[in-house]
Amino acid sequence: MPYFETTDGTRLAYEDYGTGRPVVFNASWTLNADMWERQIPYIAERGYRCIALDRRGHGRSERPSTGYDLDTTADDLAALFEHLDLRDAVLVGHSMGGAEAAHYLARHGEDRVAKVAFVSATLPFLMRTDDNPGGVPEEILIAGVDDLRRDRANWFTRQSQAFFATQLGNAISPAAIEATIQQTMSASPWATVKLMESLVRTDFRDGLRKITIPVLIIHGVADFSANIDLTARRTAELIPGRIYTEYPTAGHGLFLTHADELNDDLLEFIAG
């Protein structure tokens, strides 16, 4: 597996398949490049170069004691772009990976990125403030983080059925659910908590308003982890001209339960 070093010397792992226009997949919080196992082969086999990063503290990347904030992880993504000299890329981010993609564009510009897709993204700003009355009260968000600190394994196991919205009949095997839980548990416990704390406090709204490249937003109406009214529908209001798609029965884990639909929508956006 190839590696590169970030500006602070952290060694990060990534995967690189296929040839053609680069499509960079940015994984969800606590997940890694493996989460894209249904997307990468499909896109790469249709003439694109697919690259997926394991962020610091995740997957096969190193676990330093620092850097678990959205500024640093966006800069790590920029370091990957520079390491591979990627240009005219399509950036695809799921959940916190979508937030990192937005933050990358805000901090590093659009020179290397031609399009961006936000899939189940935790945007635009989760916490309730005076100018964000639709957000979640800080004490509720922090209580969730505290629950995660107390029993991380139980937290992820308890969330798993809602993550895939199995109550709506979405097809997902028990083995796939267990594999996803194990992938979340492979992330550093320190990184897991610190990145969640950073995510809930980071306001992405100004950066989203400044995006000029084509944007695709895909979100599940039954998303328990990132409520669609709090996230995707508000994000869509900030980006004129975006392509906006809702999956009526999808939860947060639509990259598996709705993989065929997602793959087709991503390919159409990438090729368009």
C-alpha positions as CSV (number, residue, x, y, z in Angstrom):
1,M,0.0,0.0,0.0
2,P,1.5,3.4,-0.9
3,Y,2.2,6.1,1.7
4,F,3.2,9.7,1.8
5,E,4.2,12.2,4.5
6,T,2.2,15.2,5.5
7,T,3.7,18.6,6.4
8,D,4.1,17.5,10.1
9,G,5.7,14.2,9.1
10,T,2.7,11.9,9.6
11,R,2.7,8.9,7.3
12,L,-0.6,8.4,5.6
13,A,-1.8,5.5,3.5
14,Y,-3.8,5.7,0.4
15,E,-5.0,3.4,-2.5
16,D,-4.7,4.2,-6.2
17,Y,-6.5,2.2,-8.9
18,G,-7.1,2.7,-12.6
19,T,-6.1,5.4,-15.0
20,G,-7.8,8.6,-16.4
21,R,-9.3,11.6,-14.7
22,P,-8.7,11.3,-10.9
23,V,-11.6,10.7,-8.6
24,V,-10.6,11.2,-4.9
25,F,-12.7,9.4,-2.3
26,N,-12.7,10.8,1.2
27,A,-14.0,8.4,3.8
28,S,-16.4,8.9,6.6
29,W,-15.5,9.6,10.3
30,T,-13.9,6.3,11.7
31,L,-14.1,4.6,8.3
32,N,-11.3,4.3,5.8
33,A,-10.6,3.6,2.1
34,D,-12.2,0.1,2.5
35,M,-15.7,1.7,2.8
36,W,-15.6,2.5,-0.9
37,E,-15.4,-1.2,-2.0
38,R,-18.6,-0.9,-3.9
39,Q,-17.8,2.4,-5.6
40,I,-14.1,2.3,-6.5
41,P,-14.2,-0.9,-8.8
42,Y,-17.3,0.4,-10.5
43,I,-15.8,3.9,-11.3
44,A,-12.2,2.6,-12.0
45,E,-13.5,0.0,-14.5
46,R,-15.2,2.7,-16.4
47,G,-12.1,4.7,-17.2
48,Y,-11.2,6.7,-14.1
49,R,-8.3,6.8,-11.7
50,C,-9.7,6.2,-8.2
51,I,-7.7,7.3,-5.1
52,A,-8.8,6.8,-1.5
53,L,-7.1,8.1,1.6
54,D,-6.9,6.7,5.1
55,R,-6.9,9.9,7.2
56,R,-4.6,10.1,10.2
57,G,-5.7,7.8,13.0
58,H,-7.7,5.7,10.6
59,G,-7.1,2.5,8.7
60,R,-3.4,1.9,7.9
61,S,-2.3,5.5,8.5
62,E,-0.1,6.5,11.4
63,R,-1.7,7.6,14.7
64,P,0.1,10.7,15.9
65,S,-1.0,12.4,19.1
66,T,-2.0,15.7,17.3
67,G,-3.8,16.9,14.2
68,Y,-7.3,15.7,14.9
69,D,-9.1,18.8,13.8
70,L,-10.7,19.7,10.5
71,D,-8.1,22.3,9.6
72,T,-5.3,19.6,9.8
73,T,-7.2,16.8,8.0
74,A,-8.1,19.2,5.2
75,D,-4.4,20.1,4.9
76,D,-3.6,16.4,4.9
77,L,-6.0,16.0,1.9
78,A,-4.2,18.9,0.2
79,A,-0.9,17.1,0.9
80,L,-2.2,14.0,-1.0
81,F,-3.2,16.2,-3.9
82,E,0.3,17.7,-4.0
83,H,2.1,14.4,-3.5
84,L,0.3,12.9,-6.5
85,D,0.1,16.2,-8.4
86,L,-3.6,15.7,-9.0
87,R,-5.4,18.1,-11.3
88,D,-8.9,18.3,-12.7
89,A,-10.0,15.9,-10.0
90,V,-13.5,15.0,-8.8
91,L,-13.6,15.0,-5.0
92,V,-16.2,12.7,-3.3
93,G,-16.7,12.8,0.4
94,H,-19.0,10.9,2.7
95,S,-20.2,12.3,6.1
96,M,-17.2,14.0,7.8
97,G,-15.3,13.2,4.6
98,G,-17.7,15.6,2.9
99,A,-17.1,18.2,5.5
100,E,-13.3,17.8,5.0
101,A,-13.8,18.1,1.2
102,A,-15.6,21.4,1.7
103,H,-13.0,22.6,4.2
104,Y,-10.2,21.6,1.7
105,L,-11.8,23.9,-0.9
106,A,-12.2,26.7,1.5
107,R,-8.5,26.5,2.7
108,H,-6.8,25.5,-0.6
109,G,-9.0,26.7,-3.4
110,E,-10.4,25.0,-6.5
111,D,-7.2,24.9,-8.7
112,R,-6.9,21.1,-8.5
113,V,-10.6,20.2,-8.2
114,A,-13.1,20.4,-11.0
115,K,-16.1,19.0,-9.2
116,V,-17.2,17.9,-5.7
117,A,-19.8,15.5,-4.5
118,F,-21.1,15.6,-0.9
119,V,-22.6,12.3,0.0
120,S,-24.5,12.2,3.4
121,A,-22.2,15.1,4.4
122,T,-22.2,16.6,7.9
123,L,-22.6,20.1,6.5
124,P,-23.1,23.0,6.8
125,F,-22.8,23.6,10.7
126,L,-24.1,21.2,13.3
127,M,-24.1,23.3,16.5
128,R,-26.8,25.7,17.4
129,T,-25.6,29.3,17.8
130,D,-27.3,32.7,17.7
131,D,-26.8,32.8,13.9
132,N,-27.5,29.1,13.5
133,P,-30.8,28.5,15.3
134,G,-31.5,25.4,13.3
135,G,-28.5,23.6,14.8
136,V,-28.3,21.1,17.7
137,P,-27.8,22.5,21.2
138,E,-24.2,22.2,22.3
139,E,-25.1,20.2,25.4
140,I,-26.8,17.5,23.3
141,L,-23.8,17.2,21.0
142,I,-21.3,17.0,23.8
143,A,-23.5,14.4,25.6
144,G,-23.2,12.3,22.5
145,V,-19.4,12.6,22.6
146,D,-19.4,11.7,26.3
147,D,-21.5,8.6,25.6
148,L,-18.9,7.7,22.9
149,R,-16.1,8.1,25.3
150,R,-17.7,5.8,27.9
151,D,-18.3,2.8,25.7
152,R,-17.2,3.2,22.1
153,A,-17.9,-0.4,21.1
154,N,-21.5,-0.2,22.4
155,W,-22.0,3.2,20.8
156,F,-21.2,2.0,17.3
157,T,-23.1,-1.3,17.8
158,R,-26.2,0.5,19.0
159,Q,-26.1,2.9,16.0
160,S,-25.6,0.2,13.4
161,Q,-29.2,-0.6,12.5
162,A,-30.2,3.0,12.2
163,F,-27.0,3.7,10.2
164,F,-28.4,1.5,7.4
165,A,-32.1,2.3,8.1
166,T,-32.8,-1.4,8.2
167,Q,-36.3,-0.6,9.6
168,L,-37.2,0.5,6.0
169,G,-36.3,-2.8,4.5
170,N,-32.9,-1.8,3.1
171,A,-30.9,-4.9,2.1
172,I,-27.8,-5.3,4.2
173,S,-26.4,-8.6,5.5
174,P,-25.5,-9.1,9.2
175,A,-21.9,-9.8,8.0
176,A,-21.7,-6.4,6.3
177,I,-23.0,-4.6,9.4
178,E,-20.5,-6.4,11.5
179,A,-17.7,-5.6,9.1
180,T,-18.6,-1.9,9.2
181,I,-18.6,-1.9,13.0
182,Q,-15.1,-3.6,13.0
183,Q,-13.9,-0.9,10.6
184,T,-15.1,1.9,12.8
185,M,-13.4,0.2,15.8
186,S,-10.1,0.0,13.9
187,A,-9.8,3.9,14.1
188,S,-7.8,5.4,17.0
189,P,-10.1,6.0,20.0
190,W,-8.3,9.3,20.5
191,A,-8.9,10.3,16.9
192,T,-12.5,9.2,17.0
193,V,-13.3,11.6,19.9
194,K,-11.2,14.5,19.0
195,L,-12.4,14.6,15.4
196,M,-16.0,14.5,16.5
197,E,-15.4,17.4,18.9
198,S,-13.9,19.4,16.1
199,L,-16.6,18.5,13.6
200,V,-19.5,19.7,15.7
201,R,-17.8,23.1,16.3
202,T,-16.7,23.8,12.8
203,D,-18.8,26.2,10.7
204,F,-18.5,25.5,7.0
205,R,-21.1,27.9,5.7
206,D,-18.9,30.7,4.4
207,G,-16.8,28.2,2.4
208,L,-19.8,26.5,0.9
209,R,-21.2,29.9,-0.3
210,K,-17.9,30.5,-2.2
211,I,-17.8,27.3,-4.2
212,T,-17.9,27.9,-7.9
213,I,-17.3,24.4,-9.3
214,P,-20.1,21.9,-10.0
215,V,-21.5,20.3,-6.8
216,L,-23.5,17.2,-6.3
217,I,-25.4,16.6,-3.0
218,I,-26.8,13.1,-2.3
219,H,-28.5,12.3,1.0
220,G,-30.9,9.8,2.5
221,V,-34.2,11.0,3.8
222,A,-34.0,8.4,6.6
223,D,-30.5,9.4,7.6
224,F,-30.4,9.1,11.4
225,S,-26.7,10.1,11.8
226,A,-27.0,13.3,9.7
227,N,-30.6,14.4,9.7
228,I,-31.4,15.7,6.2
229,D,-33.2,18.8,7.5
230,L,-30.1,19.8,9.5
231,T,-27.6,18.9,6.8
232,A,-28.2,18.4,3.1
233,R,-31.3,20.6,2.7
234,R,-29.5,23.5,4.4
235,T,-26.4,22.9,2.4
236,A,-28.3,22.9,-0.8
237,E,-29.6,26.4,0.0
238,L,-26.1,27.8,0.2
239,I,-24.9,26.5,-3.2
240,P,-26.8,27.9,-6.2
241,G,-26.8,25.6,-9.2
242,R,-26.0,22.4,-7.3
243,I,-27.4,19.1,-8.3
244,Y,-29.5,17.8,-5.4
245,T,-30.7,14.2,-5.0
246,E,-32.6,12.6,-2.1
247,Y,-32.9,8.8,-1.6
248,P,-36.3,8.3,0.1
249,T,-35.4,5.1,2.0
250,A,-31.7,5.6,2.5
251,G,-29.9,6.0,5.9
252,H,-26.3,7.2,6.4
253,G,-24.8,3.9,5.1
254,L,-26.2,4.4,1.6
255,F,-22.8,3.6,0.1
256,L,-23.7,-0.1,0.8
257,T,-27.5,-0.2,0.9
258,H,-28.0,2.0,-2.2
259,A,-24.7,1.3,-3.9
260,D,-26.0,0.7,-7.4
261,E,-28.0,4.0,-7.3
262,L,-25.1,5.9,-5.8
263,N,-22.7,4.5,-8.3
264,D,-24.9,5.5,-11.3
265,D,-25.4,9.0,-9.9
266,L,-21.7,9.5,-9.2
267,L,-20.7,8.2,-12.6
268,E,-23.1,10.5,-14.3
269,F,-21.8,13.5,-12.4
270,I,-18.2,12.6,-13.0
271,A,-18.7,12.1,-16.7
272,G,-21.0,15.1,-17.2
